[in-house]
Amino acid sequence: MQKRFLITPGPTPVPPEVLSALSEPVIHHRAPRFTEILTQVVAGMKYVYQTENDIMVYAASGTGAMEAAVVNVVNPGDHVLVASVGNFGERWKKLNATWGAEVTALDYAWGTKAEPADIAKALAADPAIKAVFVQHSETSTGVVNDVKAIGEIVAGTPAILVVDAISGLGASDLKTDEWKVDVCVAGSQKALMVPPGLAYAAVSEKAWAVIAECRTPRFYFDFVAMRKKMTGDSAQTPYTPAVSLMVAQNVAIDLIREEGLQNVFERHRVLGKAAREGVKALGLELFAVEDPEANSVTAVKVPEGVDGGKIGKIARDKYGVWLAGGQGAVKGKIFRFGHCGYFGHSDIVVGLSTVEMVLAELGYDVRFGASVGAAEQVFMTSTVLL
């Protein structure tokens, strides 16, 4: 028998209370009980999003939410701006190109952040830009963009700001309304502590004005249809939802409320710092410039002479620990250590000790215990429960 650990930025471990909710008998999606659950989930997601905007919810992956955002605001030929800092910034580019947008791309070296000043210049150079697409937390590199600064810039123009917060929502602070985010997408399988299958979008009034003028064909992902069906005392979804996942999400949100959103952010901050201090204690180099807000995932450069393709395989097959590898341009060059959602200090210890053993097996000179000791020093200073 082998005990398994998910030390990835998604899917993430699921709390036992949430797993228990998944085992409850399935209820009908047109029953009053489901309307009650849906209403509670929407209210809870507004709490997590820190928004009063409308919340859309779909049975889909996070990429489904990204595509929904594109097809609801972009017509073929529309000018859009994408600030890409990693693999999921590239996904914004691909989605917009697929649906016929004219894409202006600000491409940054992976591991760095988007520069708000560049976005301001691009908007000034092309007043026809209809929407700006960025990441909150870039899962592939471990950096967090300055959404607040970007929001202030975009708000001063006719364009809307569309943010992918799939790995960041619930792990790093994101004040959707205050930071003037117009469409903000998320997925259930990260810090929201539910298995994959739910996709969310928070939609502002400014965005609704753009949506009203969008003629791109859409059916399942039509925000207008979703908004209409979810309005009123008998709120429902237009089509069959992921009923059991919604029940589970309701429980997960209760756990977030019980902990308190600011405490959730602080716990994630401590876990992220512990992971980074741990890998640095082994003489490893962080892929991204160290960011105190990189609460979801730590990306680490594979040391010279080590076969990066074997790190995840040995960790998984020998120790039962799932680490994430690099994606796209950095495949085999980095590995990623996730710590968002149902994570505590013990998960960081397990992950770091596994990294030590795997690297030693691959010929890297490891001082055993160094990473765990460095993490422990971070934990000792924590003021929140870990």
C-alpha positions as a Python dict, from the first residue, in 0.01 Angstrom:
ca = {
    (1, 'M'): (0, 0, 0),
    (2, 'Q'): (122, 350, -81),
    (3, 'K'): (-23, 670, 62),
    (4, 'R'): (-52, 937, -205),
    (5, 'F'): (-11, 1312, -176),
    (6, 'L'): (-113, 1583, -422),
    (7, 'I'): (151, 1857, -400),
    (8, 'T'): (32, 2020, -720),
    (9, 'P'): (-137, 2352, -799),
    (10, 'G'): (-441, 2165, -924),
    (11, 'P'): (-615, 1940, -874),
    (12, 'T'): (-555, 1991, -505),
    (13, 'P'): (-640, 1787, -194),
    (14, 'V'): (-1004, 1794, -88),
    (15, 'P'): (-1107, 1833, 280),
    (16, 'P'): (-1285, 1532, 435),
    (17, 'E'): (-1597, 1741, 498),
    (18, 'V'): (-1615, 1816, 126),
    (19, 'L'): (-1555, 1453, 29),
    (20, 'S'): (-1835, 1355, 263),
    (21, 'A'): (-2071, 1599, 92),
    (22, 'L'): (-1991, 1436, -242),
    (23, 'S'): (-2123, 1106, -110),
    (24, 'E'): (-2468, 1244, -31),
    (25, 'P'): (-2762, 1125, -245),
    (26, 'V'): (-2797, 1324, -565),
    (27, 'I'): (-3074, 1582, -560),
    (28, 'H'): (-3269, 1701, -863),
    (29, 'H'): (-3141, 2020, -1016),
    (30, 'R'): (-3492, 2168, -1045),
    (31, 'A'): (-3581, 2095, -683),
    (32, 'P'): (-3619, 2379, -429),
    (33, 'R'): (-3329, 2230, -232),
    (34, 'F'): (-3094, 2284, -524),
    (35, 'T'): (-3212, 2643, -565),
    (36, 'E'): (-3121, 2694, -200),
    (37, 'I'): (-2774, 2544, -252),
    (38, 'L'): (-2714, 2743, -571),
    (39, 'T'): (-2812, 3065, -395),
    (40, 'Q'): (-2577, 2987, -108),
    (41, 'V'): (-2289, 2904, -342),
    (42, 'V'): (-2335, 3228, -536),
    (43, 'A'): (-2338, 3428, -212),
    (44, 'G'): (-2030, 3241, -94),
    (45, 'M'): (-1845, 3300, -418),
    (46, 'K'): (-1920, 3671, -391),
    (47, 'Y'): (-1750, 3655, -50),
    (48, 'V'): (-1444, 3482, -195),
    (49, 'Y'): (-1433, 3708, -502),
    (50, 'Q'): (-1489, 4014, -279),
    (51, 'T'): (-1755, 4133, -523),
    (52, 'E'): (-2116, 4238, -557),
    (53, 'N'): (-2110, 4149, -927),
    (54, 'D'): (-2309, 3870, -1089),
    (55, 'I'): (-2163, 3520, -1057),
    (56, 'M'): (-2190, 3271, -1342),
    (57, 'V'): (-2136, 2901, -1266),
    (58, 'Y'): (-2088, 2621, -1519),
    (59, 'A'): (-2011, 2252, -1524),
    (60, 'A'): (-1672, 2290, -1691),
    (61, 'S'): (-1301, 2314, -1633),
    (62, 'G'): (-1128, 2645, -1573),
    (63, 'T'): (-1053, 2662, -1944),
    (64, 'G'): (-1429, 2647, -2001),
    (65, 'A'): (-1461, 2964, -1795),
    (66, 'M'): (-1183, 3124, -2001),
    (67, 'E'): (-1359, 3038, -2325),
    (68, 'A'): (-1689, 3162, -2183),
    (69, 'A'): (-1524, 3495, -2108),
    (70, 'V'): (-1397, 3526, -2466),
    (71, 'V'): (-1718, 3429, -2648),
    (72, 'N'): (-1928, 3665, -2440),
    (73, 'V'): (-1721, 3980, -2496),
    (74, 'V'): (-1529, 3939, -2823),
    (75, 'N'): (-1665, 3962, -3175),
    (76, 'P'): (-1459, 3843, -3472),
    (77, 'G'): (-1229, 4126, -3572),
    (78, 'D'): (-1236, 4298, -3232),
    (79, 'H'): (-905, 4429, -3104),
    (80, 'V'): (-791, 4274, -2776),
    (81, 'L'): (-475, 4300, -2568),
    (82, 'V'): (-320, 3998, -2397),
    (83, 'A'): (-39, 4032, -2144),
    (84, 'S'): (120, 3687, -2139),
    (85, 'V'): (359, 3581, -1864),
    (86, 'G'): (333, 3205, -1904),
    (87, 'N'): (146, 2908, -2041),
    (88, 'F'): (-198, 3032, -1941),
    (89, 'G'): (-135, 3376, -2084),
    (90, 'E'): (-64, 3189, -2405),
    (91, 'R'): (-404, 3023, -2362),
    (92, 'W'): (-572, 3364, -2362),
    (93, 'K'): (-399, 3434, -2693),
    (94, 'K'): (-508, 3103, -2844),
    (95, 'L'): (-868, 3139, -2731),
    (96, 'N'): (-898, 3490, -2868),
    (97, 'A'): (-738, 3390, -3198),
    (98, 'T'): (-971, 3091, -3224),
    (99, 'W'): (-1273, 3319, -3200),
    (100, 'G'): (-1139, 3565, -3458),
    (101, 'A'): (-1006, 3849, -3244),
    (102, 'E'): (-721, 4073, -3357),
    (103, 'V'): (-471, 4006, -3077),
    (104, 'T'): (-204, 4248, -2963),
    (105, 'A'): (31, 4052, -2741),
    (106, 'L'): (260, 4179, -2470),
    (107, 'D'): (489, 3879, -2426),
    (108, 'Y'): (704, 3873, -2113),
    (109, 'A'): (982, 3634, -2022),
    (110, 'W'): (835, 3345, -1828),
    (111, 'G'): (901, 3400, -1459),
    (112, 'T'): (845, 3777, -1480),
    (113, 'K'): (533, 3988, -1432),
    (114, 'A'): (336, 4203, -1672),
    (115, 'E'): (425, 4572, -1653),
    (116, 'P'): (117, 4792, -1602),
    (117, 'A'): (290, 5078, -1783),
    (118, 'D'): (318, 4864, -2097),
    (119, 'I'): (-54, 4798, -2084),
    (120, 'A'): (-121, 5171, -2055),
    (121, 'K'): (98, 5238, -2360),
    (122, 'A'): (-71, 4967, -2565),
    (123, 'L'): (-417, 5100, -2481),
    (124, 'A'): (-311, 5453, -2573),
    (125, 'A'): (-164, 5330, -2903),
    (126, 'D'): (-483, 5148, -3001),
    (127, 'P'): (-804, 5304, -2863),
    (128, 'A'): (-1002, 5032, -3044),
    (129, 'I'): (-889, 4767, -2794),
    (130, 'K'): (-1205, 4622, -2648),
    (131, 'A'): (-1070, 4396, -2375),
    (132, 'V'): (-747, 4334, -2184),
    (133, 'F'): (-672, 3974, -2079),
    (134, 'V'): (-426, 3891, -1800),
    (135, 'Q'): (-357, 3628, -1536),
    (136, 'H'): (-387, 3688, -1164),
    (137, 'S'): (-165, 3399, -1051),
    (138, 'E'): (20, 3241, -1345),
    (139, 'T'): (13, 2872, -1254),
    (140, 'S'): (292, 2774, -1491),
    (141, 'T'): (554, 3010, -1346),
    (142, 'G'): (457, 3103, -990),
    (143, 'V'): (417, 3479, -1039),
    (144, 'V'): (127, 3706, -946),
    (145, 'N'): (48, 4006, -1166),
    (146, 'D'): (-37, 4346, -1020),
    (147, 'V'): (-407, 4326, -1103),
    (148, 'K'): (-484, 4628, -888),
    (149, 'A'): (-256, 4856, -1092),
    (150, 'I'): (-372, 4707, -1421),
    (151, 'G'): (-735, 4753, -1318),
    (152, 'E'): (-685, 5122, -1250),
    (153, 'I'): (-537, 5168, -1595),
    (154, 'V'): (-802, 4975, -1785),
    (155, 'A'): (-1086, 5140, -1592),
    (156, 'G'): (-985, 5474, -1740),
    (157, 'T'): (-1056, 5346, -2092),
    (158, 'P'): (-1358, 5196, -2272),
    (159, 'A'): (-1190, 4853, -2255),
    (160, 'I'): (-1282, 4589, -1998),
    (161, 'L'): (-1040, 4386, -1788),
    (162, 'V'): (-1067, 4006, -1804),
    (163, 'V'): (-866, 3815, -1544),
    (164, 'D'): (-785, 3447, -1511),
    (165, 'A'): (-786, 3385, -1134),
    (166, 'I'): (-815, 3008, -1160),
    (167, 'S'): (-521, 2928, -933),
    (168, 'G'): (-515, 3255, -741),
    (169, 'L'): (-872, 3302, -620),
    (170, 'G'): (-890, 3207, -253),
    (171, 'A'): (-512, 3189, -216),
    (172, 'S'): (-394, 3544, -290),
    (173, 'D'): (-589, 3862, -227),
    (174, 'L'): (-810, 3965, -519),
    (175, 'K'): (-1054, 4248, -458),
    (176, 'T'): (-1261, 4209, -773),
    (177, 'D'): (-1473, 4523, -736),
    (178, 'E'): (-1217, 4750, -574),
    (179, 'W'): (-954, 4654, -832),
    (180, 'K'): (-1202, 4713, -1117),
    (181, 'V'): (-1193, 4363, -1265),
    (182, 'D'): (-1477, 4324, -1516),
    (183, 'V'): (-1474, 3950, -1587),
    (184, 'C'): (-1291, 3724, -1344),
    (185, 'V'): (-1282, 3349, -1406),
    (186, 'A'): (-1202, 3068, -1164),
    (187, 'G'): (-1219, 2690, -1128),
    (188, 'S'): (-1315, 2462, -841),
    (189, 'Q'): (-1004, 2245, -829),
    (190, 'K'): (-753, 2491, -685),
    (191, 'A'): (-793, 2698, -367),
    (192, 'L'): (-1170, 2645, -375),
    (193, 'M'): (-1102, 2288, -249),
    (194, 'V'): (-1343, 2092, -470),
    (195, 'P'): (-1264, 1833, -741),
    (196, 'P'): (-1243, 1960, -1099),
    (197, 'G'): (-1568, 2036, -1273),
    (198, 'L'): (-1701, 2378, -1170),
    (199, 'A'): (-1613, 2698, -1355),
    (200, 'Y'): (-1699, 3049, -1236),
    (201, 'A'): (-1706, 3400, -1375),
    (202, 'A'): (-1776, 3725, -1189),
    (203, 'V'): (-1918, 3982, -1433),
    (204, 'S'): (-1934, 4359, -1380),
    (205, 'E'): (-2191, 4608, -1511),
    (206, 'K'): (-1928, 4751, -1746),
    (207, 'A'): (-1880, 4401, -1887),
    (208, 'W'): (-2256, 4349, -1927),
    (209, 'A'): (-2268, 4651, -2157),
    (210, 'V'): (-2001, 4490, -2374),
    (211, 'I'): (-2176, 4152, -2362),
    (212, 'A'): (-2498, 4314, -2485),
    (213, 'E'): (-2315, 4418, -2804),
    (214, 'C'): (-2139, 4085, -2859),
    (215, 'R'): (-2269, 3879, -3150),
    (216, 'T'): (-2033, 3583, -3129),
    (217, 'P'): (-2242, 3263, -3146),
    (218, 'R'): (-2270, 3085, -2811),
    (219, 'F'): (-2518, 2855, -2647),
    (220, 'Y'): (-2402, 2668, -2336),
    (221, 'F'): (-2166, 2947, -2229),
    (222, 'D'): (-2410, 3232, -2288),
    (223, 'F'): (-2380, 3464, -1987),
    (224, 'V'): (-2710, 3634, -2075),
    (225, 'A'): (-2900, 3306, -2055),
    (226, 'M'): (-2726, 3214, -1731),
    (227, 'R'): (-2799, 3552, -1572),
    (228, 'K'): (-3166, 3535, -1669),
    (229, 'K'): (-3213, 3187, -1525),
    (230, 'M'): (-3028, 3264, -1202),
    (231, 'T'): (-3223, 3583, -1127),
    (232, 'G'): (-3512, 3573, -882),
    (233, 'D'): (-3630, 3362, -592),
    (234, 'S'): (-3629, 3035, -789),
    (235, 'A'): (-3271, 3059, -917),
    (236, 'Q'): (-3155, 2772, -1135),
    (237, 'T'): (-2898, 2709, -1407),
    (238, 'P'): (-3017, 2694, -1769),
    (239, 'Y'): (-2884, 2341, -1817),
    (240, 'T'): (-2807, 2046, -1590),
    (241, 'P'): (-2539, 2155, -1342),
    (242, 'A'): (-2279, 1945, -1160),
    (243, 'V'): (-2518, 1895, -870),
    (244, 'S'): (-2292, 1700, -635),
    (245, 'L'): (-2000, 1934, -695),
    (246, 'M'): (-2224, 2228, -609),
    (247, 'V'): (-2321, 2060, -282),
    (248, 'A'): (-1951, 2006, -212),
    (249, 'Q'): (-1864, 2364, -305),
    (250, 'N'): (-2116, 2491, -57),
    (251, 'V'): (-1940, 2298, 220),
    (252, 'A'): (-1597, 2418, 103),
    (253, 'I'): (-1712, 2780, 112),
    (254, 'D'): (-1839, 2726, 466),
    (255, 'L'): (-1487, 2613, 561),
    (256, 'I'): (-1339, 2925, 401),
    (257, 'R'): (-1586, 3147, 586),
    (258, 'E'): (-1510, 2969, 914),
    (259, 'E'): (-1137, 3025, 871),
    (260, 'G'): (-1189, 3383, 751),
    (261, 'L'): (-1073, 3506, 412),
    (262, 'Q'): (-781, 3709, 544),
    (263, 'N'): (-664, 3411, 751),
    (264, 'V'): (-688, 3195, 439),
    (265, 'F'): (-462, 3438, 253),
    (266, 'E'): (-216, 3446, 542),
    (267, 'R'): (-205, 3067, 566),
    (268, 'H'): (-128, 3047, 197),
    (269, 'R'): (137, 3317, 229),
    (270, 'V'): (312, 3124, 507),
    (271, 'L'): (297, 2797, 314),
    (272, 'G'): (436, 2963, 2),
    (273, 'K'): (718, 3127, 195),
    (274, 'A'): (802, 2796, 365),
    (275, 'A'): (817, 2617, 31),
    (276, 'R'): (1044, 2883, -118),
    (277, 'E'): (1275, 2896, 183),
    (278, 'G'): (1291, 2517, 177),
    (279, 'V'): (1402, 2485, -183),
    (280, 'K'): (1649, 2772, -146),
    (281, 'A'): (1804, 2592, 151),
    (282, 'L'): (1892, 2310, -89),
    (283, 'G'): (2078, 2552, -313),
    (284, 'L'): (1802, 2545, -573),
    (285, 'E'): (1702, 2853, -771),
    (286, 'L'): (1348, 2982, -792),
    (287, 'F'): (1222, 3018, -1147),
    (288, 'A'): (1032, 3338, -1075),
    (289, 'V'): (1173, 3642, -901),
    (290, 'E'): (1065, 3582, -542),
    (291, 'D'): (717, 3719, -485),
    (292, 'P'): (559, 3735, -137),
    (293, 'E'): (217, 3699, -302),
    (294, 'A'): (303, 3376, -489),
    (295, 'N'): (77, 3181, -258),
    (296, 'S'): (-46, 2912, -496),
    (297, 'V'): (264, 2752, -644),
    (298, 'T'): (643, 2763, -620),
    (299, 'A'): (832, 2705, -946),
    (300, 'V'): (1187, 2575, -912),
    (301, 'K'): (1464, 2549, -1172),
    (302, 'V'): (1593, 2198, -1227),
    (303, 'P'): (1959, 2202, -1119),
    (304, 'E'): (2229, 2149, -1379),
    (305, 'G'): (2308, 1785, -1441),
    (306, 'V'): (1969, 1660, -1320),
    (307, 'D'): (1718, 1507, -1560),
    (308, 'G'): (1410, 1721, -1499),
    (309, 'G'): (1185, 1470, -1670),
    (310, 'K'): (1253, 1215, -1398),
    (311, 'I'): (1179, 1429, -1093),
    (312, 'G'): (802, 1397, -1107),
    (313, 'K'): (811, 1031, -1210),
    (314, 'I'): (1031, 920, -918),
    (315, 'A'): (837, 1132, -670),
    (316, 'R'): (510, 978, -790),
    (317, 'D'): (612, 615, -840),
    (318, 'K'): (847, 568, -545),
    (319, 'Y'): (709, 808, -283),
    (320, 'G'): (346, 858, -386),
    (321, 'V'): (393, 1233, -415),
    (322, 'W'): (262, 1420, -718),
    (323, 'L'): (468, 1725, -810),
    (324, 'A'): (393, 1930, -1121),
    (325, 'G'): (641, 1960, -1404),
    (326, 'G'): (709, 2251, -1632),
    (327, 'Q'): (472, 2337, -1916),
    (328, 'G'): (527, 2462, -2267),
    (329, 'A'): (860, 2639, -2310),
    (330, 'V'): (989, 2529, -1968),
    (331, 'K'): (895, 2161, -1981),
    (332, 'G'): (1177, 1962, -1821),
    (333, 'K'): (1344, 2282, -1700),
    (334, 'I'): (1142, 2344, -1386),
    (335, 'F'): (926, 2157, -1140),
    (336, 'R'): (635, 2310, -951),
    (337, 'F'): (541, 2269, -588),
    (338, 'G'): (175, 2346, -526),
    (339, 'H'): (34, 2477, -197),
    (340, 'C'): (-314, 2616, -258),
    (341, 'G'): (-638, 2501, -104),
    (342, 'Y'): (-650, 2227, 160),
    (343, 'F'): (-280, 2249, 249),
    (344, 'G'): (-106, 2271, 584),
    (345, 'H'): (248, 2256, 719),
    (346, 'S'): (259, 1875, 698),
    (347, 'D'): (205, 1885, 322),
    (348, 'I'): (500, 2120, 280),
    (349, 'V'): (719, 1891, 492),
    (350, 'V'): (621, 1585, 289),
    (351, 'G'): (680, 1768, -38),
    (352, 'L'): (1019, 1909, 58),
    (353, 'S'): (1150, 1583, 203),
    (354, 'T'): (1044, 1408, -118),
    (355, 'V'): (1228, 1666, -327),
    (356, 'E'): (1540, 1600, -120),
    (357, 'M'): (1524, 1224, -173),
    (358, 'V'): (1444, 1246, -543),
    (359, 'L'): (1723, 1494, -616),
    (360, 'A'): (1971, 1283, -420),
    (361, 'E'): (1872, 979, -624),
    (362, 'L'): (1932, 1181, -941),
    (363, 'G'): (2285, 1274, -832),
    (364, 'Y'): (2233, 1617, -678),
    (365, 'D'): (2432, 1689, -363),
    (366, 'V'): (2167, 1713, -91),
    (367, 'R'): (2210, 1804, 275),
    (368, 'F'): (1924, 1601, 412),
    (369, 'G'): (1683, 1791, 632),
    (370, 'A'): (1798, 2134, 516),
    (371, 'S'): (1477, 2218, 332),
    (372, 'V'): (1248, 2092, 606),
    (373, 'G'): (1446, 2282, 870),
    (374, 'A'): (1417, 2605, 672),
    (375, 'A'): (1041, 2553, 635),
    (376, 'E'): (1004, 2483, 1006),
    (377, 'Q'): (1160, 2818, 1088),
    (378, 'V'): (892, 2986, 878),
    (379, 'F'): (614, 2787, 1043),
    (380, 'M'): (735, 2885, 1389),
    (381, 'T'): (666, 3252, 1313),
    (382, 'S'): (312, 3193, 1187),
    (383, 'T'): (18, 3356, 1360),
    (384, 'V'): (-246, 3142, 1184),
    (385, 'L'): (-337, 2777, 1218),
    (386, 'L'): (-144, 2555, 979),
}
